[in-house]
Amino acid sequence: MDTSKKAAQLILQNGGETYRAEDTCRRICMSCGAVKVDVLSVTTGIVLSVEFDDPDSDVNHFHTTVARVPFRITDLKAIEKTNEISRELSAGTISVEKANKEFDIMLKELEEPPKPSFTKKCCSALGPGFASAFFSLVFGGGVHEFFVSFIAAWLTSYLSHMWGEHLRLYTFINTFLSSIISACLCMLFTAVYPALGYNFVIIGVIMPLVPGIAITNAVRDTMNGDLVSGSVRLIEALLIAIAIAAGFGFIMGFAMQFGII
């Protein structure tokens, strides 16, 4: 029961869907001899109730536990690893003790994430950099916009990794700060090179900040009947979108006042 709770907690904290967390809980408990499993999962917590058969009594035993999900990140690799361990446990290829140990290690890494090296942070920032650069081309930018979008997104992502090592900020604040930094870099390059198509650069830099996974999970949870989780995820996505608009709008307003754009 404790193992299934940890598995669901890991799925939710790493950005997984609520139905996936509930299904994982149910499968693990049933494979361990449970008669009935009732689980309620929302984006911020899990309530799990399990009924076990008692051969020495006419009355079955009920056990209930609650787990809080204090924060959420996006780590698809961790979700895949959790699913893999859960499938192996349900199939009986690994023991409950081993699965529980693996989940404890993963939860500890979430609470106290290891500090990445300088090289790893630089490499991690390449993804948003290239994504922004190619999006600027897709929306009509040229070579100059390509390189400026890459530099702005790369620096923003790198700085986000830097402050993420010391501060665990809410997604809204983190996105707002990233938007301000991206907008400042875009306006700086525009001031240095006035012929730059800043519209294409801004569009490209915004794209990695758009909450695509949150919107997708909100739609999937809603279509699956999890209206509470779907509504919460949708509100979260809207708040992130507001943070992006506020950050860029704030800096672009200053840039217009000083005649940069």
LOVO-940114 format. One line per 8 residues: their letters; for each residue x, y, z of N, C-alpha, C. Coordinates in steps of 0.2 Angstrom, whole numbers, padded with zeros to 4 digits. Each point is the difference from the previous one (the first is absolute). Layout:
N
a> X,Y,Z,X,Y,Z,X,Y,Z ~ ...
This chain:
261
mdtskkaa> 0004,-0006,0000,-0004,0006,0000,0004,0006,0000 ~ 0006,0000,0004,0004,0006,0000,0004,0001,-0006 ~ 0002,-0006,-0003,0003,0000,-0007,-0004,0003,-0005 ~ -0007,-0002,0000,-0004,0003,-0005,-0001,0007,0001 ~ 0000,0002,0006,-0001,0008,0001,0006,0004,-0002 ~ 0006,-0003,0001,0006,0003,-0003,0000,0001,-0007 ~ -0002,-0006,-0003,0000,0000,-0008,-0005,0006,-0003 ~ -0006,0000,0003,-0004,0005,-0002,0002,0007,0002
qlilqngg> 0003,0001,0005,0003,0006,0002,0006,0003,-0005 ~ 0004,-0005,-0002,0005,0001,-0005,-0003,0002,-0006 ~ -0005,-0003,-0003,-0003,0001,-0006,-0003,0008,0000 ~ -0003,0001,0005,-0003,0007,0001,0005,0005,0000 ~ 0005,-0001,0004,0005,0005,0002,0004,0002,-0007 ~ 0001,-0005,-0004,0004,0000,-0006,-0005,0003,-0006 ~ -0006,0001,0001,-0004,0003,-0005,-0005,-0005,-0004 ~ -0001,-0006,0003,-0004,-0005,-0003,-0007,0001,0001
etyraedt> -0004,-0003,-0004,-0007,0001,0001,-0003,-0004,0006 ~ -0006,0003,0002,-0003,-0003,0006,-0002,-0007,-0001 ~ -0003,-0002,-0006,-0003,-0006,-0001,0006,-0006,0000 ~ 0006,0003,-0002,0006,-0005,0000,0002,-0001,0007 ~ 0000,0005,0004,0001,-0002,0007,-0005,-0004,0004 ~ -0006,0001,-0002,-0005,-0005,0003,0000,-0007,-0002 ~ 0002,-0001,-0007,0000,-0006,-0003,0006,-0004,0003 ~ 0006,0004,0001,0006,-0003,0003,-0001,-0003,0007
crricmsc> -0004,0004,0004,-0001,-0001,0007,-0005,-0007,0000 ~ -0005,0000,-0005,-0004,-0006,0000,0003,-0006,-0002 ~ 0004,0000,-0005,0004,-0006,-0002,0005,-0003,0005 ~ 0003,0005,0003,0005,-0002,0005,-0003,-0004,0006 ~ -0006,0003,0002,-0003,-0002,0006,-0003,-0007,-0001 ~ -0003,0000,-0006,-0004,-0007,-0002,0005,-0005,-0001 ~ 0006,0001,-0003,0005,-0005,-0001,0003,-0002,0007 ~ -0001,0004,0005,0003,-0002,0007,-0006,-0003,0004
gavkvdvl> -0005,-0002,-0002,-0006,-0004,0003,-0005,0004,0003 ~ -0001,0006,-0002,-0006,0005,0002,-0006,-0003,-0003 ~ -0006,0001,0003,-0006,-0003,-0002,-0004,0006,-0004 ~ 0001,0006,0003,-0003,0006,-0003,0004,0006,0001 ~ 0001,0004,-0005,0004,0006,0000,-0004,0006,-0002 ~ 0000,0005,0004,-0003,0007,-0001,0005,0005,0000 ~ 0001,0004,-0005,0005,0005,0000,-0003,0006,-0003 ~ 0002,0006,0003,-0002,0006,-0002,0006,0005,-0001
svttgivl> 0002,0002,-0006,0006,0003,-0002,-0002,0007,-0003 ~ 0003,0005,0003,-0001,0007,-0003,0007,0003,-0001 ~ 0001,0005,-0002,0007,0003,-0002,0004,0001,0006 ~ -0003,0001,0006,0003,0002,0006,0000,-0005,0006 ~ -0003,-0006,-0002,0000,-0005,0005,-0003,-0007,-0002 ~ 0001,-0005,0005,-0003,-0007,-0002,-0003,-0002,0006 ~ -0006,-0003,0000,-0004,-0004,0005,-0001,-0007,-0002 ~ 0003,-0005,0003,0000,-0007,-0002,-0003,-0004,0006
svefddpd> -0005,-0004,-0002,-0003,-0005,0005,0000,-0007,-0003 ~ 0002,-0004,0004,0001,-0007,-0003,-0003,-0005,0005 ~ -0003,-0005,-0003,-0004,-0005,0004,0004,-0007,-0001 ~ 0002,-0003,0006,0004,-0006,-0001,-0004,-0006,0004 ~ 0000,-0005,-0003,-0004,-0006,0003,0004,-0003,0006 ~ -0004,-0002,0005,0003,-0003,0006,-0002,-0007,0000 ~ 0004,-0005,-0001,-0002,-0007,0000,-0002,-0002,0007 ~ 0002,0003,0006,-0002,-0002,0006,-0006,0004,0003
sdvnhfht> -0003,0004,-0004,-0006,0004,0002,-0005,0000,-0005 ~ -0006,0002,0002,-0005,0001,-0005,-0001,0007,-0003 ~ 0004,0004,0004,0000,0007,-0002,0007,0002,-0003 ~ 0000,0003,-0006,0006,0002,-0004,0003,0007,0004 ~ 0006,0000,-0001,0004,0006,0002,0000,0006,-0005 ~ -0001,0006,0003,0000,0006,-0005,0006,0004,0003 ~ 0004,0003,-0005,0006,0004,0002,-0001,0006,-0005 ~ 0001,0006,0003,-0001,0006,-0004,0006,0005,0002
tvarvpfr> 0003,0003,-0006,0006,0004,0001,-0001,0006,-0005 ~ 0003,0005,0002,0000,0007,-0004,0007,0002,-0001 ~ 0001,0003,-0006,0007,0002,-0002,-0001,0007,-0003 ~ 0004,0005,0002,0000,0007,-0002,0005,0000,-0006 ~ -0002,0004,-0005,0005,0001,-0006,0001,0008,0001 ~ 0006,0002,0003,0001,0007,0002,0002,0004,-0007 ~ 0003,-0003,-0005,0002,0003,-0005,0000,-0004,-0006 ~ 0001,0003,-0006,0000,-0004,-0007,0005,0003,-0004
itdlkaie> 0003,-0005,-0004,0005,0002,-0005,-0002,-0005,-0006 ~ 0004,0001,-0005,-0001,-0004,-0006,0006,-0004,-0002 ~ -0001,-0006,0001,0006,-0005,-0001,-0003,-0007,-0002 ~ -0001,0000,-0007,-0002,-0006,-0003,0004,-0006,0001 ~ 0006,0001,0001,0005,-0006,0001,-0002,-0003,0007 ~ -0001,0004,0005,-0002,-0003,0007,-0007,-0004,-0001 ~ -0005,0003,-0004,-0006,-0003,-0001,0001,-0007,-0003 ~ 0004,0000,-0005,0001,-0007,-0003,0003,-0005,0004
ktneisre> 0005,0003,0004,0003,-0005,0005,-0004,-0003,0005 ~ -0005,0005,0003,-0005,-0002,0005,-0005,-0005,-0003 ~ -0002,0001,-0007,-0004,-0005,-0003,0003,-0007,-0001 ~ 0007,0001,-0002,0004,-0007,-0001,0000,-0004,0007 ~ 0002,0004,0005,0000,-0004,0007,-0007,-0003,0001 ~ -0005,0004,-0001,-0007,-0002,0002,-0002,-0006,-0004 ~ 0002,0000,-0006,-0002,-0006,-0005,0004,-0006,0003 ~ 0006,0001,0001,0004,-0006,0003,-0003,-0003,0006
lsagtisv> -0002,0005,0005,-0003,-0002,0006,-0006,-0004,-0001 ~ -0004,0003,-0004,-0007,-0004,-0002,0001,-0007,-0003 ~ 0005,0000,-0004,0002,-0007,-0003,0003,-0004,0005 ~ 0003,0002,0005,0003,-0004,0005,0007,-0001,-0001 ~ 0003,0004,-0005,0008,-0001,-0001,0004,0003,0005 ~ -0002,0005,0004,0004,0003,0005,-0005,-0001,0006 ~ 0004,0001,0006,-0004,0000,0007,-0002,0007,0001 ~ -0005,0000,0005,-0003,0006,0003,0006,0004,0003
ekankefd> 0004,-0003,0004,0006,0003,0003,0004,0004,-0005 ~ 0002,-0004,-0005,0004,0004,-0005,-0003,0006,-0004 ~ -0007,-0001,-0001,-0003,0005,-0003,-0001,0006,0004 ~ -0001,-0001,0007,-0001,0005,0005,0007,0004,0001 ~ 0005,-0004,-0001,0007,0003,0001,0001,0005,-0006 ~ -0002,-0003,-0006,0001,0005,-0006,-0004,0006,0000 ~ -0006,-0001,0003,-0004,0006,0000,0002,0005,0005 ~ 0003,-0003,0006,0003,0005,0005,0006,0004,-0003
imlkelee> 0004,-0003,-0004,0005,0003,-0003,-0002,0006,-0004 ~ -0005,-0002,-0004,-0003,0005,-0005,-0003,0006,0004 ~ -0004,-0001,0005,-0003,0005,0004,0006,0004,0003 ~ 0005,-0003,0003,0005,0004,0003,0004,0005,-0005 ~ 0000,-0003,-0007,0003,0004,-0005,-0004,0006,-0001 ~ -0007,-0001,0000,-0004,0006,-0001,0000,0005,0006 ~ 0001,-0002,0006,0000,0004,0005,0007,0004,0001 ~ 0005,-0004,-0002,0007,0003,0000,0003,-0002,-0006
ppkpsftk> -0001,0004,-0006,0002,-0002,-0006,0008,0001,0000 ~ 0004,-0004,-0004,0007,0001,0000,0002,0006,-0005 ~ 0005,0004,0002,0001,0005,-0004,0004,-0002,-0006 ~ -0003,0002,-0006,0003,-0001,-0006,0007,0003,-0001 ~ 0004,-0002,-0004,0006,0003,-0002,-0001,0006,-0005 ~ 0005,0004,0000,0000,0005,-0005,-0001,-0002,-0007 ~ 0003,-0006,-0002,-0001,-0002,-0007,-0007,-0003,-0001 ~ -0003,-0003,0005,-0007,-0003,0000,-0005,0006,-0001
kccsalgp> 0001,0005,0004,-0004,0006,0000,0000,0003,-0007 ~ 0006,0000,-0003,0001,0003,-0007,-0004,-0004,-0005 ~ 0001,-0006,0001,-0003,-0005,-0005,-0007,0000,0000 ~ -0003,0000,0007,-0007,0000,0001,-0003,0006,-0003 ~ 0003,0006,-0001,-0003,0006,-0002,0001,0000,-0008 ~ 0003,-0005,-0003,0000,0000,-0007,-0007,-0002,-0003 ~ -0004,-0004,0003,-0006,-0002,-0002,-0005,0006,-0001 ~ -0001,0004,0005,-0004,0007,-0001,0003,0004,-0005
gfasaffs> 0007,0001,0000,0003,0004,-0005,-0001,-0002,-0007 ~ 0001,-0006,-0002,-0002,-0002,-0007,-0007,0000,-0002 ~ -0004,-0001,0005,-0008,0000,-0001,-0002,0007,-0001 ~ 0003,0005,0003,-0002,0007,-0001,0003,0002,-0007 ~ 0006,-0002,-0001,0003,0002,-0006,-0004,-0002,-0006 ~ -0002,-0006,0000,-0004,-0003,-0006,-0007,0003,0000 ~ -0003,0001,0005,-0006,0003,0000,0000,0007,-0003 ~ 0005,0004,0002,0001,0006,-0003,0000,0000,-0008
lvfgggvh> 0003,-0005,-0003,0000,-0001,-0007,-0006,-0002,-0003 ~ -0004,-0005,0004,-0007,-0002,-0002,-0004,0006,-0001 ~ 0000,0005,0005,-0004,0005,0000,0002,0006,-0005 ~ 0005,-0001,-0004,0002,0005,-0005,0007,0004,0002 ~ 0003,-0002,0005,0007,0003,0001,0005,-0002,-0004 ~ 0006,0004,0000,0006,-0002,-0004,0005,-0003,0004 ~ 0006,0001,-0003,0006,-0003,0003,0002,0004,0007 ~ -0001,0006,0000,0002,0004,0006,-0005,-0001,0005
effvsfia> -0007,-0001,-0001,-0005,-0002,0005,0002,-0007,0002 ~ 0002,-0004,-0004,0002,-0007,0002,0005,0000,0006 ~ 0005,0004,-0001,0006,0000,0005,-0002,0003,0006 ~ -0004,0006,-0001,-0002,0004,0006,-0004,-0004,0004 ~ -0005,-0004,-0003,-0005,-0004,0004,0004,-0005,0004 ~ 0005,-0003,-0004,0003,-0006,0004,0004,0003,0006 ~ 0003,0006,-0001,0004,0002,0006,-0004,0002,0005 ~ -0006,0004,-0001,-0004,0002,0005,-0004,-0006,0004
awltsyls> -0002,-0005,-0004,-0003,-0006,0003,0005,-0004,0004 ~ 0006,0000,-0002,0005,-0004,0003,0002,0003,0007 ~ 0001,0007,-0001,0002,0003,0007,-0006,0000,0005 ~ -0006,0001,-0003,-0005,-0001,0005,-0001,-0006,0003 ~ 0001,-0006,-0004,-0001,-0006,0003,0006,-0002,0005 ~ 0006,0003,-0002,0006,-0001,0005,-0001,0003,0006 ~ -0002,0006,0000,-0002,0004,0006,-0005,-0003,0004 ~ -0005,-0003,-0003,-0006,-0003,0004,0003,-0006,0003
hmwgehlr> 0005,-0004,-0003,0003,-0005,0004,0004,0002,0006 ~ 0003,0006,-0001,0004,0003,0005,-0004,0001,0007 ~ -0005,0004,-0001,-0004,0002,0006,-0004,-0006,0002 ~ -0001,-0005,-0004,-0004,-0006,0002,0004,-0004,0005 ~ 0006,0001,0000,0005,-0004,0005,-0001,0002,0007 ~ -0002,0007,0000,0000,0003,0007,-0007,0001,0002 ~ -0005,0002,-0005,-0007,0001,0002,-0005,-0004,-0003 ~ -0005,-0002,0003,-0005,-0004,-0003,-0006,0004,0000
lytfintf> 0000,0004,-0006,-0006,0004,-0001,-0006,-0003,-0003 ~ -0005,0003,0001,-0007,-0002,-0003,0001,0001,-0008 ~ -0004,-0004,-0004,0001,0000,-0007,-0002,0007,-0003 ~ -0005,0004,0003,-0001,0006,-0002,0005,0005,0001 ~ 0004,0000,0006,0005,0005,0001,0006,-0002,-0005 ~ 0002,-0006,0000,0005,-0003,-0004,-0001,0003,-0008 ~ -0006,-0001,-0002,-0001,0002,-0007,0000,0007,-0001 ~ -0003,0004,0005,0000,0007,0000,0008,0003,-0001
lssiisac> 0004,-0003,0004,0007,0002,0000,0003,-0002,-0006 ~ -0001,-0006,-0003,0003,-0002,-0006,-0003,0005,-0006 ~ -0006,0002,0000,-0003,0004,-0005,0004,0007,0000 ~ 0001,0003,0006,0003,0006,0001,0007,0000,-0003 ~ 0004,-0006,0002,0007,0000,-0002,0000,-0001,-0008 ~ -0004,-0004,-0003,-0001,-0001,-0007,-0001,0007,-0004 ~ -0005,0003,0003,-0002,0007,-0003,0005,0005,0001 ~ 0004,0000,0005,0006,0004,0001,0005,-0001,-0005
lcmlftav> 0002,-0006,-0001,0005,-0002,-0005,-0003,0001,-0007 ~ -0006,-0001,-0002,-0003,0002,-0006,0001,0008,-0002 ~ -0002,0004,0005,0000,0007,0000,0008,0002,-0001 ~ 0004,-0003,0004,0007,0002,0000,0003,-0001,-0007 ~ -0001,-0006,-0003,0002,-0001,-0007,-0003,0004,-0005 ~ -0007,0002,0001,-0003,0005,-0004,0003,0007,0000 ~ 0002,0002,0006,0003,0006,0001,0007,0001,-0004 ~ 0004,-0006,0001,0006,0000,-0004,0000,-0001,-0007
ypalgynf> -0005,-0004,-0002,-0001,-0001,-0008,-0008,0002,-0001 ~ -0001,0006,-0002,-0007,0002,-0001,-0004,-0003,-0006 ~ 0004,-0003,-0005,-0003,-0003,-0005,-0003,-0007,0001 ~ 0002,-0002,0007,-0002,-0007,0002,-0008,0000,0000 ~ -0003,-0006,-0003,-0007,-0001,0001,-0002,-0003,0007 ~ -0001,0005,0004,-0001,-0002,0007,-0006,-0004,0001 ~ -0005,0001,-0004,-0006,-0004,0001,0001,-0007,-0001 ~ 0004,-0002,-0005,0002,-0007,-0001,0004,-0003,0006
viigvimp> 0004,0004,0002,0004,-0002,0006,-0004,-0002,0006 ~ -0004,0005,0001,-0005,-0001,0006,-0004,-0006,0000 ~ -0003,-0001,-0006,-0004,-0006,-0001,0004,-0006,0001 ~ 0006,0000,-0003,0004,-0006,0001,0002,-0002,0007 ~ 0001,0006,0004,0003,-0001,0007,-0006,-0002,0004 ~ -0006,0002,-0002,-0006,-0001,0005,-0002,-0008,-0001 ~ 0001,-0003,-0006,-0002,-0007,-0001,0002,-0005,0006 ~ 0006,0000,0002,0002,-0005,0005,-0003,0001,0007
lvpgiait> -0003,0007,0001,-0003,0001,0006,-0007,-0002,0000 ~ -0003,-0001,-0006,-0007,-0001,0000,-0002,-0007,0003 ~ -0005,0000,0005,-0001,-0006,0004,-0004,-0006,-0004 ~ 0003,-0003,-0005,-0003,-0005,-0005,-0002,-0006,0004 ~ 0005,-0002,0004,-0002,-0007,0004,-0005,0001,0005 ~ -0001,0006,0003,-0005,0002,0005,-0007,0000,-0004 ~ 0000,0003,-0005,-0006,0000,-0004,-0002,-0007,-0003 ~ 0005,-0004,-0002,-0002,-0006,-0002,-0003,-0005,0005
navrdtmn> 0004,0001,0006,-0003,-0004,0006,-0007,0002,0002 ~ -0001,0007,0000,-0006,0002,0002,-0006,-0003,-0005 ~ 0001,0000,-0006,-0005,-0002,-0005,-0001,-0008,0001 ~ 0006,-0004,0001,-0001,-0007,0001,-0003,-0002,0007 ~ 0001,0004,0005,-0003,-0001,0007,-0008,0001,-0001 ~ -0001,0006,-0003,-0007,0002,-0001,-0004,-0005,-0004 ~ 0003,-0003,-0006,-0003,-0005,-0004,-0001,-0006,0003 ~ 0005,-0002,0005,-0001,-0006,0004,-0004,0000,0006
gdlvsgsv> -0004,0006,0001,-0004,0001,0005,0002,0003,0006 ~ 0007,0001,0001,0003,0003,0006,-0001,0008,-0001 ~ -0006,0002,0002,-0002,0007,-0001,0004,0005,0004 ~ 0001,-0002,0006,0004,0004,0005,0007,0001,-0002 ~ 0003,-0006,-0001,0007,0001,-0003,0001,0004,-0006 ~ -0005,-0002,-0005,0001,0004,-0006,-0001,0007,0001 ~ -0005,0002,0004,-0001,0007,0001,0006,0004,0003 ~ 0003,-0004,0005,0006,0003,0004,0006,0001,-0005
rliealli> 0001,-0005,-0004,0005,0000,-0005,-0001,0006,-0005 ~ -0006,0001,-0002,-0002,0005,-0005,0001,0007,0003 ~ -0001,0000,0006,0001,0007,0004,0007,0001,0000 ~ 0004,-0005,0002,0007,0001,0000,0003,0002,-0007 ~ -0002,-0003,-0005,0002,0002,-0007,-0001,0007,-0001 ~ -0006,0002,0002,-0002,0007,-0002,0004,0005,0004 ~ 0002,-0002,0007,0004,0004,0004,0007,0001,-0003 ~ 0002,-0006,-0003,0007,0001,-0003,0000,0004,-0007
aiaiaagf> -0006,0000,-0003,-0001,0004,-0006,0000,0007,0002 ~ -0003,0002,0005,-0001,0007,0003,0007,0002,0002 ~ 0004,-0005,0003,0007,0002,0002,0004,0002,-0006 ~ 0000,-0004,-0005,0003,0002,-0006,-0001,0006,-0003 ~ -0007,0002,-0001,-0002,0006,-0002,0002,0006,0004 ~ -0001,-0001,0007,0002,0005,0004,0008,0002,0000 ~ 0004,-0005,0000,0007,0001,-0001,0002,0003,-0006 ~ -0002,-0002,-0006,0002,0003,-0006,-0004,0007,-0001
gfimgfam> -0006,0001,0002,-0003,0006,0000,0003,0005,0004 ~ 0002,-0001,0006,0003,0004,0004,0007,0003,-0003 ~ 0004,-0004,-0002,0006,0002,-0003,-0001,0004,-0007 ~ -0004,-0003,-0004,-0002,0004,-0007,-0003,0006,0001 ~ -0003,0001,0006,-0003,0007,0001,0005,0005,0002 ~ 0005,-0002,0004,0006,0004,0001,0004,0001,-0006 ~ 0001,-0005,-0005,0003,0001,-0006,-0003,0005,-0005 ~ -0007,0000,0001,-0003,0005,-0005,0000,0007,0003
qfgii> 0001,0001,0007,0001,0006,0003,0006,0003,-0002 ~ 0005,-0004,-0001,0007,0003,-0001,0002,-0001,-0008 ~ -0005,-0001,-0004,0001,0000,-0007,0004,-0006,-0003 ~ 0001,-0005,0004,0003,-0006,-0003,-0003,-0004,-0005 ~ -0007,0000,0001,-0004,-0003,-0005,-0006,0005,-0002
